Amino acid sequence: MKAFTNPSVLIAILILALLPVTFSNGYIADVAIRIGLAGIVAIGLNLLMGFAGQVSIGHAAFVALGAYASGVATSHYGWPPLVALVAGAVGVAVLAYIVAKPILRLRDHTLTMATLGLGIIVNMVLINEVAWTGGPDGMAVGPLQIGDWVLGGEMAWYSVVACLLIIAIVISLNLFSSPAGRALRALHGSEVAAAVMGVNVASFKVRVFVLSAVFASIAGSLTAHYNSFITPGLAGFMPSIELATMVVIGGMASTFGVVLGACLVVGLPQVFGGFEGYEMLFFGLALMLTVIFLPKGIVPTLAQHFEKRKN
């Protein structure tokens, strides 16, 4: 893929390779791993929101489905974790394809409410199917194991998540510069104009919805094995809002912007954790200031600013 030679990708690889030097303890490594997992989901959601302009606030449902697919398949049926992960991604892709047909016919606030409804339905199913999911108490998930090799320890997990994050970035950048990416951006600008230019609007919307759901499912499966325990809260309202916030604050249609958004949304509460009772106030203030003064998101606004200064 030509995106691997992109200077920005090479810089990202260098940063991720050198970042472990800053891991003075396991807690910092844990935060970095969680940022990486969130970044993978956010990149997938950016394909839907930033590229195609389809707003989703129920995307955490696909994260939860991927997590529970791995949890149920490995715990109840003894499937190898890697097989369960792939099967979960395929199952989520099929489900996303089925629900995308009716949901993506909607627009604006009706589409937003429909995706919210999807998240609520998944959350309720996970809570009520106690025999399979453990209900509201959640369920334990075994380690990620391939043959006799067990993935364990922060550095091993960080290495895997960092590699998958780079792959997600490369896929996103390649899609952005491809004819399909241009069609999606045209769809974002105006569905009517895109259709007039020959873009199959319905088909592209369904395909990008499925792709973004697969990103979420894979990250969800990895999250389940990393945490060793999952609850229906993964499909809750707040996780979906946080994912959408990563896309908006970092910069819609900006691959590196949403990764930055993941760093801020996951990392800021940890930074302000010492200010007990005030950490969410700082977090909310940061979000508000970004939306007011950097309406296109941090990365696109700064890039536009430097471009103007250069000219």
Residue pairs with C-beta under 8 A, 6 or more apart in sequence:
1 170
1 171
1 174
2 174
3 9
3 169
3 170
3 173
3 174
3 177
4 170
6 173
8 256
9 166
9 169
9 170
9 173
12 166
12 169
12 256
12 259
13 166
16 162
16 165
16 166
17 162
19 32
19 162
20 29
20 155
20 158
22 28
23 29
23 32
23 154
23 155
23 158
26 154
29 154
29 155
29 158
30 154
31 266
31 267
31 270
32 158
33 154
33 157
33 158
33 161
33 226
34 266
35 262
35 263
35 266
35 267
36 158
36 161
36 162
36 164
36 165
37 161
37 219
37 222
37 223
37 226
38 219
38 242
38 243
38 246
38 262
38 265
38 266
39 165
39 168
39 246
39 258
39 259
39 262
39 263
40 161
40 164
40 165
40 168
40 215
40 218
40 219
41 59
41 63
41 215
41 216
41 219
41 220
41 243
42 243
42 246
42 247
42 250
42 258
42 259
42 261
42 262
43 165
43 168
43 169
43 171
43 172
43 215
43 255
43 258
43 259
44 168
44 211
44 212
44 213
44 214
44 215
44 216
44 219
45 56
45 59
45 212
45 215
45 216
45 243
45 244
45 246
45 247
45 258
46 172
46 247
46 252
46 253
46 254
46 255
46 258
47 172
47 175
47 184
47 208
47 211
47 212
47 215
48 54
48 56
48 59
48 208
48 209
48 212
49 55
49 56
49 244
49 247
49 252
50 188
50 247
50 251
50 252
50 253
50 254
50 258
51 175
51 176
51 181
51 184
51 185
51 188
51 208
51 253
52 184
52 187
52 188
52 204
52 205
52 208
53 187
53 188
53 189
54 104
54 111
54 205
54 208
54 209
55 108
55 111
55 112
55 115
55 244
56 111
56 112
56 115
56 212
56 240
56 244
57 112
57 115
57 116
57 119
57 237
57 240
57 241
57 244
58 115
58 116
58 117
58 118
58 119
58 120
58 122
58 240
59 115
59 119
59 212
59 213
59 216
59 240
59 243
59 244
60 119
60 216
60 234
60 235
60 236
60 239
60 240
60 243
61 118
61 119
61 121
61 122
61 123
61 235
61 240
62 92
62 96
62 212
62 213
62 216
62 217
62 220
63 216
63 217
63 219
63 220
63 223
63 234
63 235
63 239
63 243
64 122
64 123
64 126
64 220
64 230
64 232
64 234
64 235
65 88
65 91
65 92
65 95
65 122
65 217
65 220
65 235
66 85
66 88
66 89
66 92
66 216
66 217
66 218
66 219
66 220
66 221
66 224
67 141
67 220
67 221
67 223
67 224
67 230
67 234
68 126
68 132
68 133
68 139
68 220
68 224
68 230
69 84
69 85
69 87
69 88
69 91
69 92
69 217
69 220
69 221
70 81
70 84
70 85
70 88
70 141
70 220
70 221
70 224
70 225
71 133
71 139
71 140
71 141
71 224
71 230
72 132
72 133
72 139
73 79
73 83
73 84
73 87
73 88
74 80
74 81
74 84
74 141
74 142
75 139
75 140
75 141
75 142
76 132
79 87
80 145
80 146
81 142
81 143
81 144
81 145
81 146
81 221
81 225
82 144
82 146
84 221
85 218
85 221
85 222
88 217
88 220
88 221
89 214
89 217
89 218
89 221
91 217
92 213
92 214
92 216
92 217
93 210
93 213
93 214
93 217
95 213
96 209
96 210
96 213
96 214
97 206
97 209
97 210
99 118
100 205
100 206
100 209
100 210
101 206
103 111
103 114
103 115
103 118
103 209
104 111
104 202
104 205
104 206
104 209
105 202
106 114
115 240
116 237
116 240
119 235
119 236
119 237
119 240
120 237
122 235
123 232
123 235
123 236
126 133
126 232
126 235
127 133
127 135
127 136
127 232
128 135
129 135
133 139
133 232
135 232
136 231
136 232
137 231
138 229
138 230
138 231
138 232
139 229
139 230
140 228
140 229
141 224
141 225
141 227
141 228
141 229
141 230
142 225
142 228
143 150
143 151
143 152
143 225
143 228
144 150
144 151
144 222
144 225
144 226
145 151
151 157
151 160
151 225
157 226
160 222
161 222
164 218
164 222
165 259
168 215
169 255
169 256
169 259
172 255
173 255
175 181
175 184
176 253
176 255
180 204
180 207
183 194
183 199
183 204
184 204
184 208
185 253
186 193
186 194
186 197
186 199
187 194
187 199
187 201
187 204
187 205
188 253
191 201
194 201
195 201
220 234
223 230
223 234
224 230
233 239
242 265
245 261
245 265
245 287
246 258
246 261
246 262
246 264
246 265
247 258
247 261
248 261
248 291
248 297
249 261
249 264
249 265
249 287
249 290
249 291
249 297
249 298
250 256
250 257
250 258
250 259
250 260
250 261
250 262
250 264
250 297
250 298
250 299
251 257
251 258
251 260
251 261
251 296
251 297
251 298
251 299
251 300
251 301
252 296
252 297
252 300
253 300
254 297
254 299
254 300
254 303
256 299
257 297
257 298
257 299
257 300
260 298
260 299
261 297
261 298
264 286
268 279
268 282
268 283
268 286
269 279
269 280
269 283
272 278
272 279
272 282
272 283
273 279
275 282
290 297
290 298
294 301
294 302
295 301
296 304
